[in-house]
Amino acid sequence: MRCAIIVSYVNGTNALLKIFSKNKKEAISIINSMTIESFSKYIKKNIQQNKHTFI
């Protein structure tokens, strides 16, 4: 997904995956099962909750 690439480039791959799960394989599976719209909504909703991850 292009959106995932952009978010991970800005914040780092680990930070992106931690938004979805502490388990990297599980996070990748979740991301791959999402539509672009649901991925974008999820990121927008949860990025503030995980803001400490991006600092």
N, CA, C and O atoms as a Maestro MAE file, in Angstrom:
{
 s_m_m2io_version
 :::
 2.0.0
}

f_m_ct {
 s_m_title
 :::
 protein
 m_atom[220] {
  # First column is atom index #
  i_m_mmod_type
  r_m_x_coord
  r_m_y_coord
  r_m_z_coord
  i_m_residue_number
  s_m_chain_name
  s_m_pdb_residue_name
  s_m_pdb_atom_name
  i_m_atomic_number
  :::
  1 25 0.828 -1.179 0.000 1 A "MET " " N  " 7
  2 3 0.000 0.000 0.000 1 A "MET " " CA " 6
  3 2 0.876 1.249 0.000 1 A "MET " " C  " 6
  4 15 1.817 1.364 0.785 1 A "MET " " O  " 8
  5 25 0.564 2.140 -0.856 2 A "ARG " " N  " 7
  6 3 1.329 3.382 -0.939 2 A "ARG " " CA " 6
  7 2 1.179 4.189 0.347 2 A "ARG " " C  " 6
  8 15 2.138 4.818 0.795 2 A "ARG " " O  " 8
  9 25 -0.010 4.179 0.945 3 A "CYS " " N  " 7
  10 3 -0.230 4.937 2.183 3 A "CYS " " CA " 6
  11 2 0.673 4.421 3.302 3 A "CYS " " C  " 6
  12 15 1.244 5.211 4.055 3 A "CYS " " O  " 8
  13 25 0.803 3.114 3.412 4 A "ALA " " N  " 7
  14 3 1.645 2.521 4.454 4 A "ALA " " CA " 6
  15 2 3.102 2.891 4.239 4 A "ALA " " C  " 6
  16 15 3.831 3.132 5.201 4 A "ALA " " O  " 8
  17 25 3.526 2.935 3.000 5 A "ILE " " N  " 7
  18 3 4.907 3.299 2.695 5 A "ILE " " CA " 6
  19 2 5.178 4.743 3.118 5 A "ILE " " C  " 6
  20 15 6.216 5.037 3.710 5 A "ILE " " O  " 8
  21 25 4.249 5.629 2.816 6 A "ILE " " N  " 7
  22 3 4.420 7.037 3.176 6 A "ILE " " CA " 6
  23 2 4.456 7.208 4.693 6 A "ILE " " C  " 6
  24 15 5.328 7.900 5.218 6 A "ILE " " O  " 8
  25 25 3.523 6.587 5.394 7 A "VAL " " N  " 7
  26 3 3.478 6.701 6.857 7 A "VAL " " CA " 6
  27 2 4.733 6.112 7.476 7 A "VAL " " C  " 6
  28 15 5.297 6.704 8.397 7 A "VAL " " O  " 8
  29 25 5.184 4.964 6.995 8 A "SER " " N  " 7
  30 3 6.374 4.345 7.569 8 A "SER " " CA " 6
  31 2 7.631 5.132 7.231 8 A "SER " " C  " 6
  32 15 8.575 5.145 8.022 8 A "SER " " O  " 8
  33 25 7.669 5.786 6.082 9 A "TYR " " N  " 7
  34 3 8.821 6.617 5.726 9 A "TYR " " CA " 6
  35 2 8.929 7.809 6.676 9 A "TYR " " C  " 6
  36 15 10.024 8.152 7.121 9 A "TYR " " O  " 8
  37 25 7.819 8.425 6.981 10 A "VAL " " N  " 7
  38 3 7.811 9.597 7.851 10 A "VAL " " CA " 6
  39 2 8.082 9.206 9.301 10 A "VAL " " C  " 6
  40 15 8.847 9.885 9.986 10 A "VAL " " O  " 8
  41 25 7.474 8.135 9.774 11 A "ASN " " N  " 7
  42 3 7.525 7.773 11.196 11 A "ASN " " CA " 6
  43 2 8.394 6.567 11.512 11 A "ASN " " C  " 6
  44 15 8.723 6.341 12.676 11 A "ASN " " O  " 8
  45 25 8.765 5.803 10.529 12 A "GLY " " N  " 7
  46 3 9.521 4.581 10.756 12 A "GLY " " CA " 6
  47 2 8.614 3.373 10.699 12 A "GLY " " C  " 6
  48 15 7.453 3.428 11.107 12 A "GLY " " O  " 8
  49 25 9.149 2.294 10.195 13 A "THR " " N  " 7
  50 3 8.369 1.068 10.027 13 A "THR " " CA " 6
  51 2 7.863 0.524 11.354 13 A "THR " " C  " 6
  52 15 6.696 0.148 11.468 13 A "THR " " O  " 8
  53 25 8.733 0.480 12.356 14 A "ASN " " N  " 7
  54 3 8.314 -0.068 13.651 14 A "ASN " " CA " 6
  55 2 7.185 0.740 14.269 14 A "ASN " " C  " 6
  56 15 6.264 0.174 14.859 14 A "ASN " " O  " 8
  57 25 7.250 2.054 14.138 15 A "ALA " " N  " 7
  58 3 6.183 2.905 14.685 15 A "ALA " " CA " 6
  59 2 4.856 2.615 13.998 15 A "ALA " " C  " 6
  60 15 3.814 2.548 14.648 15 A "ALA " " O  " 8
  61 25 4.900 2.445 12.688 16 A "LEU " " N  " 7
  62 3 3.675 2.131 11.947 16 A "LEU " " CA " 6
  63 2 3.098 0.800 12.407 16 A "LEU " " C  " 6
  64 15 1.902 0.703 12.683 16 A "LEU " " O  " 8
  65 25 3.928 -0.210 12.491 17 A "LEU " " N  " 7
  66 3 3.436 -1.534 12.867 17 A "LEU " " CA " 6
  67 2 2.892 -1.561 14.282 17 A "LEU " " C  " 6
  68 15 1.913 -2.256 14.550 17 A "LEU " " O  " 8
  69 25 3.507 -0.815 15.199 18 A "LYS " " N  " 7
  70 3 3.052 -0.797 16.592 18 A "LYS " " CA " 6
  71 2 1.661 -0.188 16.753 18 A "LYS " " C  " 6
  72 15 0.983 -0.442 17.748 18 A "LYS " " O  " 8
  73 25 1.241 0.604 15.792 19 A "ILE " " N  " 7
  74 3 -0.121 1.155 15.845 19 A "ILE " " CA " 6
  75 2 -1.135 0.025 15.739 19 A "ILE " " C  " 6
  76 15 -2.222 0.105 16.310 19 A "ILE " " O  " 8
  77 25 -0.782 -1.020 15.013 20 A "PHE " " N  " 7
  78 3 -1.706 -2.129 14.767 20 A "PHE " " CA " 6
  79 2 -1.525 -3.284 15.747 20 A "PHE " " C  " 6
  80 15 -2.506 -3.902 16.163 20 A "PHE " " O  " 8
  81 25 -0.286 -3.580 16.119 21 A "SER " " N  " 7
  82 3 -0.025 -4.691 17.029 21 A "SER " " CA " 6
  83 2 1.425 -4.644 17.481 21 A "SER " " C  " 6
  84 15 2.288 -4.121 16.775 21 A "SER " " O  " 8
  85 25 1.689 -5.194 18.661 22 A "LYS " " N  " 7
  86 3 3.076 -5.319 19.124 22 A "LYS " " CA " 6
  87 2 3.806 -6.413 18.359 22 A "LYS " " C  " 6
  88 15 5.034 -6.412 18.271 22 A "LYS " " O  " 8
  89 25 3.042 -7.343 17.809 23 A "ASN " " N  " 7
  90 3 3.599 -8.439 17.015 23 A "ASN " " CA " 6
  91 2 3.682 -7.990 15.556 23 A "ASN " " C  " 6
  92 15 2.660 -7.697 14.936 23 A "ASN " " O  " 8
  93 25 4.890 -7.937 15.012 24 A "LYS " " N  " 7
  94 3 5.094 -7.407 13.657 24 A "LYS " " CA " 6
  95 2 4.355 -8.219 12.596 24 A "LYS " " C  " 6
  96 15 3.752 -7.647 11.688 24 A "LYS " " O  " 8
  97 25 4.398 -9.534 12.702 25 A "LYS " " N  " 7
  98 3 3.716 -10.368 11.697 25 A "LYS " " CA " 6
  99 2 2.212 -10.168 11.752 25 A "LYS " " C  " 6
  100 15 1.544 -10.128 10.719 25 A "LYS " " O  " 8
  101 25 1.691 -10.045 12.940 26 A "GLU " " N  " 7
  102 3 0.253 -9.807 13.093 26 A "GLU " " CA " 6
  103 2 -0.126 -8.438 12.524 26 A "GLU " " C  " 6
  104 15 -1.147 -8.300 11.850 26 A "GLU " " O  " 8
  105 25 0.705 -7.426 12.799 27 A "ALA " " N  " 7
  106 3 0.444 -6.078 12.284 27 A "ALA " " CA " 6
  107 2 0.431 -6.070 10.763 27 A "ALA " " C  " 6
  108 15 -0.438 -5.447 10.153 27 A "ALA " " O  " 8
  109 25 1.376 -6.748 10.154 28 A "ILE " " N  " 7
  110 3 1.438 -6.820 8.692 28 A "ILE " " CA " 6
  111 2 0.204 -7.508 8.142 28 A "ILE " " C  " 6
  112 15 -0.351 -7.076 7.131 28 A "ILE " " O  " 8
  113 25 -0.226 -8.565 8.792 29 A "SER " " N  " 7
  114 3 -1.427 -9.281 8.364 29 A "SER " " CA " 6
  115 2 -2.665 -8.389 8.442 29 A "SER " " C  " 6
  116 15 -3.505 -8.397 7.543 29 A "SER " " O  " 8
  117 25 -2.764 -7.625 9.521 30 A "ILE " " N  " 7
  118 3 -3.899 -6.710 9.690 30 A "ILE " " CA " 6
  119 2 -3.892 -5.660 8.587 30 A "ILE " " C  " 6
  120 15 -4.919 -5.400 7.960 30 A "ILE " " O  " 8
  121 25 -2.729 -5.057 8.354 31 A "ILE " " N  " 7
  122 3 -2.611 -4.017 7.327 31 A "ILE " " CA " 6
  123 2 -2.968 -4.564 5.958 31 A "ILE " " C  " 6
  124 15 -3.694 -3.918 5.202 31 A "ILE " " O  " 8
  125 25 -2.472 -5.737 5.631 32 A "ASN " " N  " 7
  126 3 -2.727 -6.329 4.319 32 A "ASN " " CA " 6
  127 2 -4.191 -6.683 4.098 32 A "ASN " " C  " 6
  128 15 -4.641 -6.791 2.957 32 A "ASN " " O  " 8
  129 25 -4.932 -6.864 5.181 33 A "SER " " N  " 7
  130 3 -6.347 -7.220 5.029 33 A "SER " " CA " 6
  131 2 -7.245 -5.982 4.918 33 A "SER " " C  " 6
  132 15 -8.441 -6.106 4.655 33 A "SER " " O  " 8
  133 25 -6.676 -4.798 5.114 34 A "MET " " N  " 7
  134 3 -7.470 -3.568 5.119 34 A "MET " " CA " 6
  135 2 -7.570 -2.947 3.726 34 A "MET " " C  " 6
  136 15 -6.712 -3.146 2.866 34 A "MET " " O  " 8
  137 25 -8.644 -2.190 3.538 35 A "THR " " N  " 7
  138 3 -8.748 -1.367 2.333 35 A "THR " " CA " 6
  139 2 -7.951 -0.079 2.588 35 A "THR " " C  " 6
  140 15 -7.593 0.220 3.728 35 A "THR " " O  " 8
  141 25 -7.686 0.659 1.544 36 A "ILE " " N  " 7
  142 3 -6.964 1.921 1.693 36 A "ILE " " CA " 6
  143 2 -7.751 2.872 2.593 36 A "ILE " " C  " 6
  144 15 -7.174 3.563 3.433 36 A "ILE " " O  " 8
  145 25 -9.059 2.900 2.414 37 A "GLU " " N  " 7
  146 3 -9.897 3.782 3.211 37 A "GLU " " CA " 6
  147 2 -9.873 3.406 4.685 37 A "GLU " " C  " 6
  148 15 -9.736 4.278 5.544 37 A "GLU " " O  " 8
  149 25 -10.005 2.123 4.987 38 A "SER " " N  " 7
  150 3 -10.008 1.704 6.386 38 A "SER " " CA " 6
  151 2 -8.625 1.888 7.016 38 A "SER " " C  " 6
  152 15 -8.525 2.219 8.198 38 A "SER " " O  " 8
  153 25 -7.563 1.678 6.242 39 A "PHE " " N  " 7
  154 3 -6.203 1.914 6.731 39 A "PHE " " CA " 6
  155 2 -6.024 3.387 7.091 39 A "PHE " " C  " 6
  156 15 -5.521 3.714 8.166 39 A "PHE " " O  " 8
  157 25 -6.437 4.264 6.194 40 A "SER " " N  " 7
  158 3 -6.292 5.706 6.426 40 A "SER " " CA " 6
  159 2 -7.076 6.148 7.657 40 A "SER " " C  " 6
  160 15 -6.564 6.911 8.476 40 A "SER " " O  " 8
  161 25 -8.307 5.676 7.794 41 A "LYS " " N  " 7
  162 3 -9.121 6.028 8.951 41 A "LYS " " CA " 6
  163 2 -8.493 5.523 10.241 41 A "LYS " " C  " 6
  164 15 -8.462 6.236 11.244 41 A "LYS " " O  " 8
  165 25 -7.999 4.304 10.215 42 A "TYR " " N  " 7
  166 3 -7.383 3.707 11.401 42 A "TYR " " CA " 6
  167 2 -6.142 4.490 11.821 42 A "TYR " " C  " 6
  168 15 -5.948 4.762 13.005 42 A "TYR " " O  " 8
  169 25 -5.310 4.849 10.856 43 A "ILE " " N  " 7
  170 3 -4.105 5.624 11.145 43 A "ILE " " CA " 6
  171 2 -4.476 6.978 11.739 43 A "ILE " " C  " 6
  172 15 -3.919 7.388 12.757 43 A "ILE " " O  " 8
  173 25 -5.413 7.666 11.105 44 A "LYS " " N  " 7
  174 3 -5.817 8.985 11.597 44 A "LYS " " CA " 6
  175 2 -6.375 8.912 13.013 44 A "LYS " " C  " 6
  176 15 -6.117 9.794 13.832 44 A "LYS " " O  " 8
  177 25 -7.137 7.861 13.300 45 A "LYS " " N  " 7
  178 3 -7.740 7.707 14.614 45 A "LYS " " CA " 6
  179 2 -6.702 7.345 15.674 45 A "LYS " " C  " 6
  180 15 -6.760 7.853 16.794 45 A "LYS " " O  " 8
  181 25 -5.768 6.486 15.334 46 A "ASN " " N  " 7
  182 3 -4.859 5.933 16.328 46 A "ASN " " CA " 6
  183 2 -3.482 6.577 16.394 46 A "ASN " " C  " 6
  184 15 -2.723 6.289 17.319 46 A "ASN " " O  " 8
  185 25 -3.144 7.417 15.468 47 A "ILE " " N  " 7
  186 3 -1.811 8.018 15.466 47 A "ILE " " CA " 6
  187 2 -1.616 8.933 16.678 47 A "ILE " " C  " 6
  188 15 -0.512 9.006 17.217 47 A "ILE " " O  " 8
  189 25 -2.653 9.623 17.109 48 A "GLN " " N  " 7
  190 3 -2.543 10.493 18.279 48 A "GLN " " CA " 6
  191 2 -2.382 9.689 19.565 48 A "GLN " " C  " 6
  192 15 -1.682 10.118 20.482 48 A "GLN " " O  " 8
  193 25 -3.018 8.543 19.634 49 A "GLN " " N  " 7
  194 3 -2.907 7.697 20.812 49 A "GLN " " CA " 6
  195 2 -1.501 7.129 20.954 49 A "GLN " " C  " 6
  196 15 -1.056 6.841 22.065 49 A "GLN " " O  " 8
  197 25 -0.799 6.968 19.835 50 A "ASN " " N  " 7
  198 3 0.550 6.414 19.838 50 A "ASN " " CA " 6
  199 2 1.593 7.485 19.548 50 A "ASN " " C  " 6
  200 15 2.680 7.187 19.054 50 A "ASN " " O  " 8
  201 25 1.258 8.720 19.855 51 A "LYS " " N  " 7
  202 3 2.139 9.834 19.495 51 A "LYS " " CA " 6
  203 2 3.522 9.679 20.114 51 A "LYS " " C  " 6
  204 15 4.513 10.066 19.494 51 A "LYS " " O  " 8
  205 25 3.615 9.129 21.306 52 A "HIS " " N  " 7
  206 3 4.913 8.946 21.955 52 A "HIS " " CA " 6
  207 2 5.830 8.046 21.136 52 A "HIS " " C  " 6
  208 15 7.052 8.132 21.254 52 A "HIS " " O  " 8
  209 25 5.255 7.192 20.314 53 A "THR " " N  " 7
  210 3 6.021 6.294 19.464 53 A "THR " " CA " 6
  211 2 6.779 7.075 18.402 53 A "THR " " C  " 6
  212 15 7.842 6.638 17.961 53 A "THR " " O  " 8
  213 25 6.257 8.212 17.988 54 A "PHE " " N  " 7
  214 3 6.824 8.954 16.863 54 A "PHE " " CA " 6
  215 2 7.835 10.009 17.284 54 A "PHE " " C  " 6
  216 15 8.422 10.675 16.432 54 A "PHE " " O  " 8
  217 25 8.045 10.169 18.579 55 A "ILE " " N  " 7
  218 3 8.979 11.203 19.024 55 A "ILE " " CA " 6
  219 2 10.355 10.620 19.191 55 A "ILE " " C  " 6
  220 15 11.287 11.333 19.561 55 A "ILE " " O  " 8
  :::
 }
 m_bond[219] {
  # First column is bond index #
  i_m_from
  i_m_to
  i_m_order
  :::
  1 1 2 1
  2 2 3 1
  3 3 4 2
  4 3 5 1
  5 5 6 1
  6 6 7 1
  7 7 8 2
  8 7 9 1
  9 9 10 1
  10 10 11 1
  11 11 12 2
  12 11 13 1
  13 13 14 1
  14 14 15 1
  15 15 16 2
  16 15 17 1
  17 17 18 1
  18 18 19 1
  19 19 20 2
  20 19 21 1
  21 21 22 1
  22 22 23 1
  23 23 24 2
  24 23 25 1
  25 25 26 1
  26 26 27 1
  27 27 28 2
  28 27 29 1
  29 29 30 1
  30 30 31 1
  31 31 32 2
  32 31 33 1
  33 33 34 1
  34 34 35 1
  35 35 36 2
  36 35 37 1
  37 37 38 1
  38 38 39 1
  39 39 40 2
  40 39 41 1
  41 41 42 1
  42 42 43 1
  43 43 44 2
  44 43 45 1
  45 45 46 1
  46 46 47 1
  47 47 48 2
  48 47 49 1
  49 49 50 1
  50 50 51 1
  51 51 52 2
  52 51 53 1
  53 53 54 1
  54 54 55 1
  55 55 56 2
  56 55 57 1
  57 57 58 1
  58 58 59 1
  59 59 60 2
  60 59 61 1
  61 61 62 1
  62 62 63 1
  63 63 64 2
  64 63 65 1
  65 65 66 1
  66 66 67 1
  67 67 68 2
  68 67 69 1
  69 69 70 1
  70 70 71 1
  71 71 72 2
  72 71 73 1
  73 73 74 1
  74 74 75 1
  75 75 76 2
  76 75 77 1
  77 77 78 1
  78 78 79 1
  79 79 80 2
  80 79 81 1
  81 81 82 1
  82 82 83 1
  83 83 84 2
  84 83 85 1
  85 85 86 1
  86 86 87 1
  87 87 88 2
  88 87 89 1
  89 89 90 1
  90 90 91 1
  91 91 92 2
  92 91 93 1
  93 93 94 1
  94 94 95 1
  95 95 96 2
  96 95 97 1
  97 97 98 1
  98 98 99 1
  99 99 100 2
  100 99 101 1
  101 101 102 1
  102 102 103 1
  103 103 104 2
  104 103 105 1
  105 105 106 1
  106 106 107 1
  107 107 108 2
  108 107 109 1
  109 109 110 1
  110 110 111 1
  111 111 112 2
  112 111 113 1
  113 113 114 1
  114 114 115 1
  115 115 116 2
  116 115 117 1
  117 117 118 1
  118 118 119 1
  119 119 120 2
  120 119 121 1
  121 121 122 1
  122 122 123 1
  123 123 124 2
  124 123 125 1
  125 125 126 1
  126 126 127 1
  127 127 128 2
  128 127 129 1
  129 129 130 1
  130 130 131 1
  131 131 132 2
  132 131 133 1
  133 133 134 1
  134 134 135 1
  135 135 136 2
  136 135 137 1
  137 137 138 1
  138 138 139 1
  139 139 140 2
  140 139 141 1
  141 141 142 1
  142 142 143 1
  143 143 144 2
  144 143 145 1
  145 145 146 1
  146 146 147 1
  147 147 148 2
  148 147 149 1
  149 149 150 1
  150 150 151 1
  151 151 152 2
  152 151 153 1
  153 153 154 1
  154 154 155 1
  155 155 156 2
  156 155 157 1
  157 157 158 1
  158 158 159 1
  159 159 160 2
  160 159 161 1
  161 161 162 1
  162 162 163 1
  163 163 164 2
  164 163 165 1
  165 165 166 1
  166 166 167 1
  167 167 168 2
  168 167 169 1
  169 169 170 1
  170 170 171 1
  171 171 172 2
  172 171 173 1
  173 173 174 1
  174 174 175 1
  175 175 176 2
  176 175 177 1
  177 177 178 1
  178 178 179 1
  179 179 180 2
  180 179 181 1
  181 181 182 1
  182 182 183 1
  183 183 184 2
  184 183 185 1
  185 185 186 1
  186 186 187 1
  187 187 188 2
  188 187 189 1
  189 189 190 1
  190 190 191 1
  191 191 192 2
  192 191 193 1
  193 193 194 1
  194 194 195 1
  195 195 196 2
  196 195 197 1
  197 197 198 1
  198 198 199 1
  199 199 200 2
  200 199 201 1
  201 201 202 1
  202 202 203 1
  203 203 204 2
  204 203 205 1
  205 205 206 1
  206 206 207 1
  207 207 208 2
  208 207 209 1
  209 209 210 1
  210 210 211 1
  211 211 212 2
  212 211 213 1
  213 213 214 1
  214 214 215 1
  215 215 216 2
  216 215 217 1
  217 217 218 1
  218 218 219 1
  219 219 220 2
  :::
 }
}
